[in-house]
Structure formats: C-alpha cells, structure tokens
C-alpha cells in the first residue's frame, strides 16, 4: 500500500529546491564580482542572470526526477494490485478461475 509523504519529507524537498537555486545564484554572483575586481568589467548582472537560469534548471530537473520516481512507484503499485486481483479472482474472461465442484 502506498504511504503518504510526511511533512518532514516535504520540508526536505522544499529546502533542497531552495538550496539548488540559491547556491547557483551565489556562485555565479561571486564569480561575477571576482571578475569585476580582477579585470574592471561589469559582469555581475549577466552572471546573476546565468545563476538564476541555472538554479531554475537544476530545480526543474530535481522536481522532474521526483515526479518520475513517484509515477514509477504508482505504476508498480497498480501492477501489484492488478496481479493480486487476478490471482484472487481471475482475469474476468473465465479462464484461470478457480471452479467450484458441482458448478
């Protein structure tokens, strides 16, 4: 039987997504500031945009992976339920069904 996610698991997922985005933005802004100081250019804004885009992509991939995993678990559970049903009651076409004596 499928178990529901606890509040703690949802909190971990939200934290993971937030850290994915914040880390990418922070690293790109830090690289932009470093390059500004080193070469005297103004690259913070392009690096900020790059960080936001890469963080969003990372969050998207994480969520897609979780959704695909849950979908696979649901399909596996459904197949298990169908197999259990067919084992117990047959396929519905009359074949493979346990017949009582005298019927």
C-alpha positions in Angstrom: 0.0 0.0 0.0 1.3 3.4 -0.9 2.3 5.6 2.0 1.8 9.3 2.1 4.7 11.7 2.5 5.2 13.2 5.9 5.6 16.9 6.5 9.3 16.4 7.2 9.8 14.9 3.7 8.0 17.8 2.1 10.1 20.2 4.1 13.3 18.5 3.0 12.2 18.7 -0.6 11.4 22.4 -0.4 14.8 23.0 1.3 16.6 21.1 -1.4 15.0 23.1 -4.1 15.8 26.4 -2.4 19.4 25.4 -1.9 19.7 24.4 -5.5 18.6 27.8 -6.7 20.5 29.9 -4.0 23.8 28.0 -4.5 23.8 28.5 -8.2 22.9 32.2 -7.9 25.5 32.8 -5.1 28.3 31.1 -7.0 27.6 33.0 -10.3 27.4 36.3 -8.5 30.6 35.6 -6.6 32.3 34.7 -10.0 30.9 38.0 -11.5 32.2 40.1 -8.5 35.6 38.3 -8.7 35.9 39.0 -12.5 34.8 42.7 -11.9 37.5 43.3 -9.4 40.1 41.4 -11.4 39.5 42.9 -14.9 37.5 46.0 -14.1 34.4 44.9 -16.1 30.8 44.8 -15.1 29.8 41.2 -15.4 27.7 40.8 -12.2 24.3 41.2 -13.9 25.0 38.7 -16.7 26.4 36.2 -14.1 23.3 36.9 -11.9 21.0 36.0 -14.8 23.1 33.0 -15.6 22.9 31.9 -11.9 19.1 32.3 -11.8 18.7 30.3 -15.0 21.0 27.5 -13.9 19.3 27.4 -10.5 15.9 27.2 -12.1 17.1 24.4 -14.4 18.6 22.5 -11.5 15.3 22.8 -9.6 13.3 21.7 -12.6 15.5 18.6 -13.1 15.2 17.8 -9.4 11.4 18.1 -9.4 11.1 16.1 -12.7 13.2 13.3 -11.2 11.0 13.2 -8.1 7.8 13.2 -10.2 9.1 10.4 -12.4 10.1 8.3 -9.4 6.7 8.7 -7.8 5.0 7.9 -11.1 7.0 4.7 -11.4 6.2 3.7 -7.8 2.5 4.3 -8.5 2.6 2.2 -11.7 4.4 -0.6 -9.8 1.8 -0.5 -7.0 -1.0 -0.6 -9.6 0.5 -3.6 -11.3 0.9 -5.3 -8.0 -2.7 -4.7 -7.2 -3.8 -6.0 -10.6 -1.7 -9.1 -10.2 -3.2 -9.7 -6.7 -6.7 -9.2 -8.1 -6.2 -11.6 -11.0 -4.6 -14.1 -8.7 -7.6 -13.9 -6.3 -10.5 -13.5 -8.8 -9.2 -14.4 -12.2 -8.9 -12.2 -15.3 -12.6 -11.8 -15.9 -12.8 -13.9 -19.0 -13.5 -17.2 -17.2 -10.1 -18.7 -17.8 -7.8 -19.4 -14.9 -10.6 -19.0 -12.4 -11.0 -21.5 -9.6 -14.1 -23.5 -10.3 -16.1 -25.0 -7.6 -17.0 -28.6 -7.8 -20.6 -29.1 -9.0 -20.9 -25.9 -11.0 
